[in-house]
Amino acid sequence: MSYTSVFHCLGWAVVLLAALMILPALTAMLDGNTALAWTFAASAVLSGFFGAGFAMATQRDIWQFGKREGFMFLVLIWLVLALFGAIPLHFSGYPGRPIDAFFEAISGLTTTGATIFGELEQMPPAILLWRALLQWGGGLLSIVLAVSLISHLGIGGMETFQSALPRGEGASLPARMLQTAQDLFWIYVLLTLFGALALWAVGMSAFDALCHAFAALSTGGFSTRDGGIAAYNSPAIELVLMAIMIVGAINFTLHWAAFNGRFRGFRENAEVHYLIAAVTFLVFAGIVLSLITATEGNFVTQLREVVFLAISALTTTGFSNSQPGASGVAAPVLAPILIIGLVLVGGATGSTTGGVRLMRVAVLFKQAQRELLRLMHPHGVRPVRLGKMRIQNPIIWGVWSFFFILILVLTATALALAFFGLPADVAVAAAVLAISNAGPFLPTMLPEAVSYADMPDGAKYVLALGMLAGRVELLALLSLLNPSYWRH
C-alpha cells in the first residue's frame, strides 16, 4: 500500500478546493461584507497551505497508485474535501455547529442537496455561492472519478461503462484522472454558462441563474430560495431547468465527443436511449395521471408539476415546483413510492446523478428476462447485451452484488435513523434519498417530516455516511472494511 501517492493526490485536490474559495471571498467583498470575505480568504489560505504541504511532502513514489490505492482515494477524497469545505461555513457562524457545517459541505460535494439552512433569502450571497460551488465541484469530481477510476476498478459492473474519451491504457491512475479532468473541465464550464444564460434570459436574476445552473447541471438541488423552484412560479424557468437536469444525467464523455464534432456517440450509446425512453414515459404517464386526478381548470398546472418533479427525481436533483402541502404533486399525485423508485434508478453512468444508474437497471432486467426464458428453454443460449456490447457473466454477478449490498445498506441506514428517533416512514425516505443523493425531496414526499436541521446529531452522522456510500459506489467503501485490504 502506497499511502504516499494517495496523500499526494489528496493534497492537490485540497489546493483546488482552496482556489474555489476565492470566488465567494470576492463575492463577499463586493457585497460589502468584509468579515465574511476575510473568513473565506483565511479558509482558502489555510486549506491551500495544508493541501500544498501534503502534496509537496509526498512527492516520492507518487506513481505507485494501483487498485488498492484507488479504493482508498475514492473514499478519502470526499471526506477530506468535505472537512475543508466546512471550514468557511463553520467560521462564518451561519450553521452554528461543526456537525452542521460538515453535513452541509458533504451534502453539497456529494450532490445530495440535503440542507440544514433555512431563511435562504436572508443568507449572504457568498454563503449561497459557496454551497452552489460545492455542488458544482462535486459534480465534476464524480464524473472524473467515474470515467477515470471507478470504471477501471470494475466496481459493481462498471466495466460496461462506455467512454467516448481516450481510455489511456497503460497510464497510471493519477495520470488518467488528470487527463480526464483536463478534457472535461471546459465542457462542464461551458454547459454551466449556457444553462446560467438561459435561466437569466427567462427571468432569473444573474446570481440566482448562476447558482441554479450549478445545482441543476451537478444534479444537486441546492436553491437560493426557501420555496425552491416553486418560489419563481415560472413555466419557462422550469423548462430550462428540466433541460439542464437531463444534460447532467447523460454520460459527460458524450458531451465531450459532441463538442469535438462526434455526435454519433449519442446515437450509439444504449443509456441515452434508455434515458430518452424514461423521460418520454414519464411525460406520457404525467399526462395520464393529470387527466385522472386534475380538477376542472387545473390540468395544465398539475401536468407541469408532475413532469417537472418526475424528471427531477429521475436525475436525482431534488428540485420541486410544488409547495409541500399545497394541491398538486405534493398532495400526492406522484406518490412518494414512485419518487423513491425514480431516485433509486438515477441517470447514466459517467453523469453527475446518483442512484443505481440506468446501465445496472438494464442489466438486471435483461438478466431477469434471460432467466424467465431459460425456464421455457433450459438448453437455450441467450447472451445478455447492452446495446451492441455482450455482457459477460462476471459483470452480471457484479451488478447483482451491488444491488444486494444496496438493499442491505438501505436497510441498515433506515434502522440506524429509526434508532435515533426518526419515525419509520421518515427514516426509510431519508435513507433512500441520502444514498441516492437526492436529499431535497424529503419535505416534498413527507411535508410533516422533521427538517434536516432539527434531526439529532447521530442521524446527521448516519445520513452523511449514507451520502458518502451512495457517491463512492458502496463496494469501494465496504472494501476498506475488509481486513484483507490492509494486510499488505
C-alpha atoms as one frame of an Amber mdcrd trajectory, in Angstrom:
protein
   0.000   0.000   0.000   1.455   3.326  -1.091  -0.077   5.903   1.259   2.302
   8.470  -0.210   0.620   8.502  -3.606  -2.864   8.716  -2.057  -1.982  11.704
   0.173  -0.180  13.398  -2.711  -3.330  13.345  -4.851  -5.483  14.395  -1.893
  -3.179  17.346  -1.274  -3.615  18.731  -4.769  -7.396  18.197  -4.566  -7.471
  20.360  -1.417  -5.434  23.036  -3.223  -8.053  23.152  -5.987 -10.815  23.443
  -3.374  -8.919  26.329  -1.768  -8.803  28.074  -5.143 -12.612  27.835  -5.383
 -12.921  29.653  -2.035 -11.570  32.794  -3.676 -14.842  33.263  -5.587 -17.115
  33.591  -2.513 -14.422  35.749  -0.869 -14.648  38.180  -3.796 -18.447  37.988
  -3.699 -18.493  38.906  -0.004 -16.122  41.784  -0.658 -18.310  43.150  -3.460
 -21.332  42.739  -1.182 -19.629  44.867   1.476 -19.345  42.005   3.965 -15.673
  42.407   4.893 -15.757  39.954   7.803 -17.135  37.163   5.629 -14.646  37.989
   2.871 -11.796  37.560   5.359 -13.343  34.290   6.552 -13.284  32.817   3.069
  -9.840  34.279   2.314  -8.378  32.855   5.526 -10.036  29.487   4.842  -8.522
  29.478   1.346  -5.050  30.219   2.709  -5.370  27.590   5.430  -6.682  24.931
   3.047  -4.106  25.796   0.394  -1.305  25.636   2.965  -2.287  22.176   4.203
  -3.039  20.869   0.710   0.225  22.097  -0.804   2.108  20.872   2.255   0.727
  17.352   1.846   1.374  17.389  -1.895   4.990  18.559  -1.627   5.808  16.341
   1.339   4.675  13.211  -0.502   6.285  13.645  -3.897   8.311  10.454  -3.693
   6.828   7.290  -5.218   3.717   9.207  -6.271   3.052   6.943  -9.246   2.744
   3.748  -7.164  -1.006   4.091  -7.404  -2.821   0.811  -8.036  -6.219  -0.666
  -7.275  -5.784  -0.685  -3.512  -4.719   2.947  -3.505  -7.621   3.728  -5.841
 -10.193   2.369  -3.391  -8.718   4.404  -0.541  -8.505   7.589  -2.613 -12.095
   7.161  -3.825 -13.383   7.215  -0.239 -10.979   9.690   1.355 -11.302  12.447
  -1.228 -14.962  13.083  -0.352 -14.288  13.104   3.381 -11.192  15.303   3.155
 -12.789  17.833   0.800 -15.934  17.952   2.943 -13.864  18.695   6.062 -12.009
  21.554   4.365 -15.183  22.744   2.623 -16.886  23.019   6.005 -14.242  25.398
   7.393 -15.624  28.660   5.914 -19.190  27.573   6.675 -18.362  26.949  10.321
 -16.365  30.131  10.881 -18.953  32.231   9.070 -21.215  31.444  12.029 -24.298
  30.570   9.981 -24.610  26.802  10.546 -23.772  27.367  14.201 -22.141  23.991
  14.962 -19.342  21.927  13.380 -21.588  18.934  12.612 -23.991  21.211  10.720
 -21.171  22.746   8.680 -19.784  19.287   7.833 -23.274  17.991   6.962 -23.868
  20.909   4.589 -20.438  20.512   2.992 -20.637  16.769   2.371 -24.229  17.136
   1.186 -23.043  19.684  -1.367 -19.960  17.796  -2.501 -21.831  14.519  -2.985
 -24.552  16.485  -4.859 -27.147  15.253  -2.355 -28.662  18.675  -1.658 -29.990
  17.965   1.849 -29.637  21.262   3.688 -29.726  22.393   7.299 -30.073  26.049
   6.257 -33.315  27.988   6.476 -34.290  31.532   5.511 -32.101  31.335   2.435
 -33.245  34.714   1.184 -31.573  36.271   4.226 -28.268  34.440   3.690 -25.246
  36.392   2.389 -24.660  35.775  -1.329 -21.166  34.445  -0.560 -22.602  31.578
   1.526 -25.167  30.713  -1.157 -22.453  30.793  -3.813 -20.174  28.541  -1.762
 -22.956  25.957  -1.356 -23.548  26.060  -5.117 -19.822  25.798  -5.863 -19.501
  22.767  -3.584 -22.198  21.020  -5.591 -20.742  22.106  -8.897 -17.262  20.930
  -7.957 -18.649  17.698  -6.517 -20.480  17.015  -9.767 -17.299  17.442 -11.803
 -15.372  15.280  -9.334 -17.948  12.496  -9.550 -17.667  12.465 -13.353 -13.865
  12.410 -13.316 -13.768   9.589 -10.771 -16.390   7.555 -12.650 -14.624   7.883
 -16.001 -11.007   7.515 -14.902 -11.130   5.465 -11.695 -14.369   3.603 -10.946
 -14.704   2.116 -14.437 -11.075   0.904 -14.306 -11.538  -0.590 -10.836 -14.538
  -2.543 -12.102 -16.830  -1.683  -9.187 -20.319  -3.180  -9.357 -20.284  -3.994
 -13.064 -18.815  -0.660 -14.137 -16.648  -2.477 -16.678 -19.513  -1.906 -19.114
 -19.068   1.871 -18.938 -18.672   3.268 -22.445 -16.387   6.284 -22.517 -16.004
   8.475 -25.577 -12.704   9.755 -24.157  -9.406   8.016 -24.941  -9.042   5.184
 -22.417  -5.446   5.996 -21.520  -4.438   2.351 -21.368  -1.028   1.884 -19.817
  -1.104   5.216 -17.992  -1.202   5.367 -14.196  -4.499   6.083 -12.417  -3.421
   9.613 -11.333  -2.399  10.401 -14.900  -5.777   9.195 -16.183  -7.621  11.275
 -13.597  -5.643  14.392 -14.509  -6.178  13.904 -18.230  -9.902  13.253 -17.762
 -10.255  16.388 -15.634  -8.465  18.466 -18.267 -10.654  17.073 -21.068 -13.988
  17.530 -19.291 -13.432  20.738 -17.312 -14.098  23.227 -20.101 -17.066  21.209
 -21.370 -18.507  21.332 -17.858 -17.852  25.075 -17.607 -19.411  25.836 -20.988
 -22.540  23.806 -20.248 -22.849  25.617 -16.921 -22.565  29.021 -18.617 -25.130
  28.070 -21.264 -27.516  26.981 -18.505 -26.955  30.154 -16.473 -27.520  32.389
 -19.515 -30.708  30.507 -20.394 -32.069  30.869 -16.849 -31.170  34.561 -16.804
 -32.896  35.022 -20.164 -36.180  33.554 -18.866 -36.375  35.729 -15.774 -33.956
  34.721 -13.027 -31.521  37.252 -11.620 -27.934  36.744 -12.775 -26.841  35.467
  -9.346 -29.765  33.060  -8.944 -29.307  31.856 -12.524 -25.655  31.010 -11.892
 -26.364  29.215  -8.597 -29.240  27.203 -10.064 -27.196  26.317 -13.147 -24.513
  24.977 -10.781 -27.146  22.962  -8.902 -29.037  21.676 -11.954 -26.031  20.543
 -14.018 -24.496  18.826 -10.993 -27.987  17.402 -10.220 -27.504  18.610  -6.651
 -30.632  20.568  -5.807 -29.462  23.442  -3.588 -31.551  26.565  -4.186 -31.238
  30.208  -3.194 -34.903  30.393  -2.105 -36.700  28.673   0.782 -39.531  27.780
  -1.579 -37.122  26.314  -4.127 -38.233  26.456  -7.748 -41.858  26.967  -6.652
 -40.867  30.444  -5.432 -40.347  31.567  -9.046 -43.657  30.145 -10.356 -42.345
  30.261 -13.918 -43.011  27.542 -16.524 -40.140  28.914 -18.651 -37.639  28.553
 -15.796 -38.872  25.028 -15.151 -38.453  24.051 -18.821 -34.871  25.330 -18.849
 -34.087  23.533 -15.584 -35.508  20.270 -16.950 -33.243  20.585 -19.978 -30.183
  21.257 -17.793 -31.016  18.340 -15.487 -31.338  15.959 -18.438 -27.986  17.179
 -19.795 -26.472  16.486 -16.370 -27.949  12.967 -16.398 -26.133  11.999 -19.623
 -22.660  10.455 -19.832 -20.415  13.545 -19.963 -17.871  11.943 -22.247 -20.597
  12.054 -24.914 -20.829  15.823 -24.428 -17.053  15.978 -24.909 -17.392  13.974
 -28.129 -20.192  16.276 -29.350 -18.082  19.386 -28.684 -15.416  17.727 -30.813
 -17.856  17.096 -33.673 -18.625  13.428 -32.933 -22.389  13.349 -32.394 -22.844
   9.691 -33.283 -21.933   8.758 -29.705 -25.412   9.832 -28.558 -26.974   7.534
 -31.144 -24.775   4.556 -30.303 -24.914   4.789 -26.505 -27.554   2.464 -25.017
 -28.011   4.545 -21.852 -29.003   7.606 -23.900 -31.763   5.524 -25.471 -32.894
   4.347 -22.035 -32.901   7.923 -20.709 -34.932   9.202 -23.663 -37.368   6.318
 -23.225 -37.651   7.013 -19.494 -38.283  10.755 -19.990 -40.854  10.033 -22.733
 -42.624   7.530 -20.494 -42.668   9.996 -17.602 -44.226  12.704 -19.775 -46.991
  10.389 -21.005 -47.510   8.989 -17.506 -47.786  12.563 -16.232 -50.454  13.300
 -18.831 -52.442  10.223 -17.799 -52.105  10.955 -14.060 -53.161  14.552 -14.593
 -56.171  13.547 -16.705 -57.284  11.179 -13.954 -56.686  13.367 -10.908 -56.800
  17.003 -12.051 -59.768  19.144 -11.095 -61.533  21.336 -13.649 -59.197  24.005
 -14.994 -56.192  22.577 -13.136 -54.889  20.121 -15.751 -52.010  22.209 -17.121
 -50.723  23.217 -13.677 -50.838  19.647 -12.406 -49.187  18.244 -15.525 -46.422
  20.822 -15.215 -45.798  19.850 -11.585 -45.874  16.094 -12.203 -43.493  16.141
 -15.183 -41.040  18.534 -13.520 -40.940  16.521 -10.303 -40.599  13.215 -12.169
 -37.608  14.417 -14.206 -36.079  15.975 -11.110 -36.450  12.607  -9.352 -35.031
  10.560 -12.229 -31.979  12.820 -12.344 -31.752  12.750  -8.500 -31.682  16.571
  -8.429 -34.384  17.182  -5.859 -35.908  20.362  -7.281 -39.651  20.729  -6.724
 -42.020  23.267  -8.220 -44.836  22.457  -5.792 -45.129  23.779  -2.256 -45.386
  20.930   0.293 -48.933  20.579   1.468 -50.377  22.504  -1.467 -52.669  21.000
  -4.069 -50.751  19.246  -6.812 -47.767  16.962  -6.809 -47.005  17.060  -3.114
 -50.523  16.119  -2.145 -49.790  13.402  -3.605 -50.368  12.992  -7.346 -46.918
  11.465  -7.711 -46.857   9.119  -4.711 -43.714   9.004  -2.520 -43.119   5.380
  -3.529 -42.863   6.478  -7.176 -40.359   9.194  -6.261 -38.317   6.605  -4.348
 -38.331   4.313  -7.385 -37.148   7.093  -9.700 -34.341   8.344  -7.456 -33.104
   4.784  -6.969 -32.815   4.361 -10.748 -30.918   7.605 -11.406 -29.311   8.660
 -14.669 -26.494   7.354 -16.854 -23.049   6.225 -15.746 -20.478   8.974 -16.210
 -23.093  11.600 -15.280 -23.496  13.676 -12.133 -26.570  11.751 -10.941 -26.814
   9.316  -8.057 -28.865   6.132  -7.802 -28.229   2.664  -9.200 -27.754   4.064
 -12.757 -29.577   3.097 -15.941 -26.865   0.666 -17.054 -27.228  -1.512 -13.958
 -31.032  -1.390 -14.061 -30.942  -2.515 -17.706 -28.577  -5.393 -16.878 -30.840
  -6.504 -14.004 -33.913  -6.512 -16.243 -32.138  -8.304 -19.087 -30.801 -10.960
 -16.734 -34.293 -11.456 -15.254 -35.659 -11.811 -18.780 -32.984 -14.391 -19.602
 -33.857 -16.428 -16.502 -37.559 -16.423 -17.429 -36.764 -17.584 -20.959 -34.490
 -20.270 -19.554 -37.484 -21.779 -17.739 -39.131 -22.401 -21.108 -35.943 -23.326
 -22.992 -33.486 -24.788 -20.439 -30.804 -25.525 -23.017 -31.068 -22.292 -24.966
 -28.116 -19.903 -25.136 -29.263 -16.328 -24.616 -26.480 -13.779 -24.127 -27.195
 -10.531 -22.310 -26.472  -7.477 -24.435 -26.350  -3.796 -23.630 -26.639  -2.109
 -26.997 -24.005  -3.846 -29.124 -21.969  -4.959 -26.122 -22.233  -8.512 -24.843
 -22.325  -8.586 -21.043 -20.258 -11.393 -19.551 -21.459 -13.340 -16.510 -18.871
 -11.863 -14.078 -20.224  -8.395 -14.844 -23.793  -9.568 -14.253 -22.753 -11.055
 -10.902 -21.055  -7.757 -10.045 -24.275  -5.845 -10.755 -26.316  -8.278  -8.671
 -23.780  -7.973  -5.842 -24.098  -4.201  -5.989 -27.894  -4.411  -5.873 -27.851
  -6.847  -2.938 -25.435  -4.674  -0.955 -27.525  -1.594  -1.770 -30.570  -3.214
  -0.164 -28.523  -4.142   2.912 -27.089  -0.632   3.251 -30.516   0.983   2.787
 -31.950  -1.274   5.485 -29.081  -0.619   7.898 -29.276   3.144   7.321 -33.042
   3.250   7.876 -32.721   1.186  11.078 -29.953   3.469  12.357 -32.077   6.554
  11.687 -35.023   4.945  13.473 -32.714   4.197  16.401 -32.010   7.936  16.683
 -35.715   8.682  16.966 -36.937   9.308  13.416 -40.379   7.867  12.555 -40.270
   4.759  10.365 -41.537   6.459   7.188 -39.133   9.386   7.608 -36.228   7.022
   8.336 -36.852   4.972   5.182 -37.336   8.035   2.955 -34.273   9.844   4.357
 -32.117   6.718   3.934 -33.144   6.277   0.290 -32.678   9.965  -0.507 -29.239
  10.133   1.151 -27.877   7.045  -0.600 -29.435   8.114  -3.920 -28.020  11.642
  -3.430 -31.450  13.254  -3.764 -31.864  14.898  -0.351 -34.191  17.875  -1.124
 -37.145  15.560  -1.791 -37.769  14.819   1.895 -40.176  17.750   2.558 -41.848
  17.138  -0.806 -42.518  13.470  -0.042 -43.319  13.905   3.661 -44.361  17.501
   4.442 -44.761  16.627   8.119 -41.221  15.200   8.402 -38.691  16.850  10.678
 -36.213  19.055   8.799 -32.592  18.025   8.425 -31.602  20.885  10.736 -33.790
  19.540  13.546 -32.615  15.938  13.302 -30.439  14.535  16.120 -26.680  14.728
  15.608 -26.498  10.937  15.403 -28.953  10.947  12.498 -26.875  13.603  10.724
 -23.755  11.451  11.001 -25.673   8.444   9.650 -27.015  10.470   6.734 -23.545
  11.872   5.973 -22.220   8.306   5.822 -25.142   7.380   3.560 -24.347  10.259
   1.200 -20.732   9.106   1.062 -21.736   5.487   0.455 -24.028   6.491  -2.385
 -21.377   8.582  -4.091 -18.477   6.082  -3.823 -20.461   3.157  -5.268 -20.895
   1.300  -1.937 -18.487  -1.531  -2.768 -15.460   0.762  -2.579 -16.463   1.870
   0.916 -17.103  -1.688   2.094 -13.798  -2.891   0.650 -11.981  -0.694   3.177
 -13.731  -2.628   5.959 -12.327  -5.917   4.656  -9.311  -6.962   6.829  -7.518
  -8.468   3.815  -7.375  -4.967   2.257  -4.928  -3.869   4.968  -2.694  -6.937
   5.124  -0.139  -5.928   2.517
